[in-house]
Amino acid sequence: MNNFIYFYNQFLRLLITTDFNIESSWHPLLQNRQWNQQIGHVVSRVHDIDSPVPLSGTICPMPRDIAGTDLDFGRVMDGIADHHCRQIVRDGQRPYLFYSGGIDSVSILVSLLRTGNREFLDRLTIVCSRSSFHEAPRFYDRYIRNRFQIVNTDDFAVDPDDHDDIVVLDGEMGNQIMGSCGLYDFVRKGKFDQLAGHYDSIKDIPMCAGDRYIVDLVFESLPYAPVEISTLHDFFWWSNFNFKVDEVLLRKLTTYTDAMTDDQRRLFFSKNLIRPYSHESMQRWSLASLEQRRNSLRMTTKYFPKKYIFDFDRDEIWYSQKREAFSSSRIFGEKNLGSNFIIGIDQHWRLWDIRDRTTRQHLQPLLDPQG
């Protein structure tokens, strides 16, 4: 079997709820959940792990040298945006920003507004849904409405015939740079002392077998981390920054490139899909700013991008009330992964569809320990 660069970890649900015929040999597997905790896209960016699914390794190597890293978040964001804006104008491409109204996508738009020249901003199209208007309504009214072309998320598609002329930007990997959902949950509950304590306390938290498997992998990876992991805050961040990046960067690819050939998909991902938060200088900032982010938790989660936005628009109501939440951007990506039945992307950038009998024949030996 070809190695996967992406494997959808909820494909079992697709089989259980589907209306197409499944071979009878699959029926016992659908009743046995024991293997499910180890099936999915779990890739460490710093060491090799055992996986029942053949994975090809990370698509986003982690920087190892952080000496001399600029710790000013705003300068890092501006530098990344300036580079991309100049490159897009130089190459004569049309930029599309996926805007959910969440902190990550708003901060990216702020960076484009701060650094993009008139030619770039005239070309920029905002891709959003109705819910995007409500997450940051004053920002939308002030900086988007009547200023940019707007395309509804459901209507957006990349035409394979002109995919070279289109650049898509989105806020993926913002959570991996700043923290994790587990970290934000502790902050909401005011458990700051526990977050500041040693990471060994994670062992005392009740969790399911699947979560325990991931926690064990995180412990296994700690000796390979390029920075010292000392607190529970660090542990949560590291689990996301090291193990979640590949899944996050690839989960929307089937939506953006559904009609493309395998080679077009590979080229689009490497040249036309821009994730500012995955940029090497932003990753280096995340590694080097661990202490700064620990100290900012009592002010607000995602303090640095929120402050960056506030310094631009001075919206005190938004700054005081905005909290991290699931965004329409995430819903958009996961909806399409499920509805399209795409459960894998292999190292040749071919899509694997669970409705295809050949795909199931390849997968079954991995899932059946008696096979």
C-alpha positions in Angstrom: 0.0 0.0 0.0 1.2 3.5 -0.7 2.1 5.6 2.4 -0.4 8.2 3.4 0.3 11.8 3.9 -3.2 12.2 5.3 -5.6 9.6 6.8 -9.1 10.6 8.1 -9.4 9.4 11.6 -13.2 9.2 11.6 -13.7 7.0 8.5 -15.4 4.3 10.6 -18.3 6.7 11.1 -18.6 7.0 7.4 -19.0 3.2 7.0 -21.5 2.9 9.8 -23.8 5.7 8.5 -23.3 5.0 4.8 -26.1 3.7 2.4 -23.8 1.8 0.1 -23.2 -1.9 0.5 -20.3 -3.0 2.6 -18.7 -6.5 2.3 -19.9 -8.9 5.0 -16.2 -9.4 6.1 -16.3 -5.8 7.3 -19.2 -6.3 9.7 -17.2 -7.7 12.6 -14.7 -4.9 12.3 -17.4 -2.3 12.6 -18.5 -3.8 15.9 -14.9 -3.9 17.3 -13.7 -0.5 18.4 -10.5 -1.6 20.2 -8.3 -0.7 17.2 -10.0 2.6 16.6 -7.8 4.5 19.2 -4.7 3.9 17.0 -6.2 4.5 13.6 -5.9 8.0 12.3 -3.5 10.7 11.2 -1.0 10.9 14.1 2.4 12.1 13.0 5.2 13.3 15.2 7.3 16.0 13.5 10.4 15.1 15.6 10.5 11.3 15.9 9.2 8.1 14.3 6.1 6.4 15.8 4.4 3.0 15.2 1.2 3.2 13.4 -1.1 0.5 11.9 -1.6 2.9 8.9 1.5 3.4 6.8 2.3 7.1 7.0 4.9 8.9 5.0 6.1 11.4 7.6 5.5 15.1 8.1 4.9 17.5 5.3 5.9 20.4 7.5 9.3 20.0 9.1 9.8 21.7 12.5 12.6 24.3 12.7 15.3 23.2 15.1 17.4 26.4 15.5 15.6 29.3 17.2 18.7 31.4 18.0 18.1 35.0 17.1 14.3 34.6 16.7 12.3 37.8 16.6 9.9 37.7 19.6 7.8 40.6 18.4 4.6 38.8 17.1 3.5 41.9 15.0 6.8 42.2 13.2 6.7 38.4 12.4 3.2 38.7 11.0 4.0 41.8 9.0 7.1 40.2 7.5 5.2 37.1 6.4 2.4 39.1 4.9 4.7 41.5 3.1 6.6 38.6 1.5 3.4 37.0 0.2 1.8 40.2 -1.0 4.8 41.1 -3.0 5.1 37.6 -4.5 1.4 37.4 -5.5 1.6 40.8 -7.2 4.8 39.9 -8.9 3.4 36.7 -10.3 0.1 38.3 -11.4 -2.0 35.9 -9.2 -5.5 36.4 -7.7 -5.6 36.0 -3.9 -8.6 34.5 -2.1 -8.7 34.7 1.7 -10.8 32.2 3.6 -12.3 34.4 6.3 -14.2 32.8 9.2 -14.3 35.9 11.5 -12.2 34.0 14.1 -9.0 35.4 15.6 -6.7 33.5 13.1 -8.3 34.7 9.9 -8.9 38.2 11.2 -5.3 38.5 12.1 -4.2 37.4 8.6 -6.5 40.0 7.0 -5.1 42.7 9.3 -1.6 41.7 8.2 -2.6 42.0 4.5 -4.3 45.4 5.1 -1.1 46.6 6.9 1.4 45.4 4.2 -0.4 44.9 0.9 -0.3 47.7 -1.7 -3.3 49.0 -3.6 -2.7 46.5 -6.5 -2.7 43.6 -4.1 -5.8 44.7 -2.2 -7.7 45.4 -5.4 -7.1 41.8 -6.4 -8.1 40.3 -3.0 -11.4 38.4 -2.7 -12.8 37.4 0.7 -14.4 33.9 0.9 -16.8 33.7 3.8 -20.1 32.4 5.1 -23.0 34.2 6.7 -21.8 33.2 10.2 -18.5 34.9 9.4 -20.3 38.3 9.6 -21.3 37.7 13.2 -17.9 36.7 14.8 -16.4 40.2 14.3 -19.3 42.3 13.0 -17.7 45.8 13.5 -14.5 44.6 11.8 -16.5 43.2 8.9 -18.5 46.5 8.5 -15.4 48.6 8.7 -12.9 46.7 6.7 -14.7 44.2 4.4 -18.2 45.3 3.5 -18.2 47.5 0.3 -14.4 47.2 0.1 -13.6 43.7 -1.2 -15.2 41.3 -3.6 -17.0 38.6 -1.5 -17.6 34.9 -2.5 -19.8 32.6 -0.4 -17.9 29.6 1.0 -20.3 27.1 -0.6 -19.8 28.7 -4.0 -16.0 28.7 -4.1 -14.2 26.2 -6.3 -10.7 26.2 -7.8 -10.9 25.6 -11.6 -8.2 23.1 -12.5 -7.7 25.0 -15.8 -6.5 28.1 -14.1 -5.3 26.8 -10.7 -1.9 28.4 -11.3 -3.4 31.9 -11.3 -5.2 31.5 -7.9 -3.7 31.7 -4.4 -5.7 30.6 -1.4 -4.8 31.9 2.1 -6.4 30.7 5.3 -5.8 30.6 9.1 -4.9 27.0 9.5 -2.3 26.2 12.1 -3.1 29.2 14.3 -4.2 26.9 17.1 -1.0 24.9 16.8 1.1 28.0 17.1 -0.7 29.4 20.1 -1.9 26.3 22.1 -4.7 23.7 21.9 -8.4 23.2 22.7 -7.4 21.4 25.9 -5.4 24.4 27.0 -8.2 26.8 26.3 -10.6 24.6 28.3 -8.3 24.9 31.3 -8.1 28.7 30.9 -11.9 29.0 30.7 -12.2 27.1 34.0 -9.6 29.3 35.6 -7.1 26.4 36.2 -4.1 28.6 35.9 -2.1 27.1 38.8 -2.5 23.6 37.3 -1.3 24.9 33.9 1.7 26.5 35.6 2.5 23.2 37.4 4.6 20.3 36.1 3.2 18.4 33.1 3.2 15.1 35.0 -0.2 16.2 36.4 -1.7 15.2 33.0 -1.5 11.6 34.2 -4.1 12.3 36.9 -6.7 13.6 34.5 -9.5 11.0 33.6 -9.5 10.3 29.9 -10.6 7.7 27.4 -8.2 5.0 25.9 -7.8 7.0 22.7 -6.7 10.1 24.6 -4.4 8.1 26.8 -2.7 6.7 23.7 -2.0 10.2 22.4 -0.8 11.3 25.8 1.7 8.4 25.9 2.9 9.4 22.4 3.5 13.0 23.6 5.6 11.7 26.6 7.5 9.6 24.1 8.3 12.7 22.0 9.5 15.0 24.8 13.2 14.1 24.6 13.2 15.2 20.9 11.6 18.6 21.5 13.9 21.5 20.5 12.8 23.5 23.6 12.3 22.4 27.2 8.7 21.3 28.1 8.2 21.9 31.8 4.6 22.8 32.6 1.2 21.5 31.7 0.7 24.6 29.5 3.8 23.5 27.6 2.6 20.0 27.3 -0.8 21.0 25.8 1.0 23.3 23.3 3.6 20.7 22.4 0.9 18.0 21.8 -0.7 20.3 19.2 2.4 21.9 17.7 4.1 18.5 17.2 1.3 16.1 16.5 -1.5 18.0 14.9 0.1 20.1 12.2 0.0 17.6 9.3 -3.7 16.8 9.8 -4.6 20.5 10.1 -2.7 21.5 6.9 -4.2 18.7 4.8 -7.8 18.4 6.0 -9.2 21.0 3.6 -7.1 19.9 0.6 -9.9 17.7 -0.8 -12.2 20.7 -0.8 -9.7 23.1 -2.5 -8.5 20.5 -5.1 -11.4 18.2 -5.6 -11.4 18.5 -9.4 -7.7 18.5 -9.9 -5.4 15.7 -11.0 -2.9 14.3 -8.5 0.0 16.3 -9.9 -2.1 19.5 -9.9 -3.0 18.8 -6.3 0.6 18.4 -5.3 1.6 21.6 -7.0 -1.3 23.6 -5.7 -0.5 22.6 -2.1 3.2 23.5 -2.4 2.8 26.7 -4.4 -0.7 28.1 -4.2 -2.0 27.3 -0.8 -0.6 29.8 1.7 -0.8 29.3 5.5 0.9 32.3 7.2 0.8 30.5 10.5 2.8 27.6 9.1 5.6 29.9 7.9 9.0 28.9 9.3 9.5 32.3 11.0 6.1 31.9 12.8 7.0 28.4 13.9 10.3 29.7 15.3 8.3 32.4 17.1 6.1 29.8 18.7 9.1 27.8 19.9 10.9 30.8 21.2 7.9 32.6 22.9 6.9 29.7 25.2 7.5 31.8 28.4 5.7 34.8 27.0 2.6 32.8 26.2 2.6 31.2 29.6 2.6 34.6 31.2 -0.2 36.0 29.0 -2.8 33.3 29.7 -4.4 35.3 32.6 -5.1 38.2 30.2 -6.7 36.2 27.4 -6.2 33.1 25.3 -4.4 33.9 22.0 -3.2 37.1 23.5 -0.7 38.0 20.8 -2.9 37.8 17.7 -5.7 39.5 19.6 -3.5 42.3 20.6 -2.2 42.6 17.0 -5.8 43.0 15.8 -6.7 45.4 18.6 -3.6 47.6 17.8 -5.0 47.9 14.3 -8.7 48.5 14.8 -8.9 49.6 18.5 -12.2 47.8 19.0 -12.3 47.5 22.8 -15.6 45.7 22.9 -14.4 42.9 20.6 -11.1 42.7 22.5 -12.7 42.3 25.9 -15.4 39.9 24.8 -13.9 37.7 22.0 -13.2 34.1 23.1 -11.6 31.3 21.1 -14.3 29.1 19.6 -15.0 26.7 16.7 -15.1 28.7 13.6 -17.0 28.3 10.3 -13.7 27.6 8.6 -13.3 24.4 10.6 -16.9 23.4 10.0 -16.4 24.0 6.2 -13.4 21.7 6.0 -14.7 18.8 8.0 -18.1 18.9 6.4 -16.5 18.3 3.0 -14.2 15.5 4.2 -17.1 13.6 5.5 -19.6 14.2 2.7 -17.0 13.4 0.0 -16.0 10.1 1.7 -12.3 10.9 1.1 -10.4 9.1 3.9 -6.8 9.4 2.7 -4.3 11.2 0.5 -1.3 9.1 -0.3 2.3 10.1 -1.0 1.5 10.5 -4.7 -1.3 12.9 -3.8 -4.0 10.5 -4.9 -7.4 10.7 -3.1 -8.7 7.5 -1.4 -12.5 7.1 -1.4 -14.0 4.7 1.1 -16.8 4.0 -1.3 -14.3 2.4 -3.6 -14.0 -1.4 -3.2 -10.3 -1.4 -3.9 -9.7 1.1 -1.1 -11.6 -1.1 1.3 -9.6 -4.2 0.2 -6.3 -2.3 0.9 -7.6 -1.1 4.3 -9.1 -4.3 5.7 -5.8 -6.1 6.6 -4.7 -3.1 8.6 -7.9 -3.2 10.7 -8.3 -6.9 11.2 -5.7 -8.3 13.6 -6.8 -11.8 12.7 -6.3 -11.1 8.9 
